[in-house]
Amino acid sequence: MNENKKREEYIKVLDFLPRGHPEDDRPSYQKEKLIQGVGEDYFMLLEAVPKEDEVVNQYDRVYIGSGERDRVDHVKRRIGYDDLTHSSQVELPFVIEKIIEEQEEEYLSFFNEAQPITTRQHALELLPGIGKKLMWKIIDEREEKEFESFEELAERIDGINDPSHMLAKRIEKEVKEEDVKYHLFVKD
């Protein structure tokens, strides 16, 4: 994740709306096709307008960065969780997990490098299912030898069966809830 910029380069498609957003009450001839997607770097929720005859599918990786775009005409706007269609909301956790799995090395570094947030709370404790006992087990194990894969992490730490799912749940919480105190993965 490039910390210096707050622009997404790619999105994963959550939903393709060939007749526009269902809650748009304008006449159909005024509506434009839409793509709802989640960014791969900052997990921004975005709506984009595809090129004239372009059709996309859920889970497609679509370039939205600067310069020539092959499938997207323009990014329309950044949206909130409540602006997502029901289908997008249902697909979001699966798409987030897919992004994490495709960038495993980057997200594995969280387990290897996470630090305390305050004197009483560690960043690892913000993941669902991790309390003080499990946090100390992770810290002790990573001091002996850094984790090299999610699979190895799950093998070495009893109580962690699916690290990518744990991360996806935390990221989903950061995307959905506006009052999350600490943002580990989702950038404003």
Order of alpha helices (4+ residues) and beta strands (2+ residues): beta-beta-beta-beta-beta-alpha-alpha-alpha-alpha-alpha
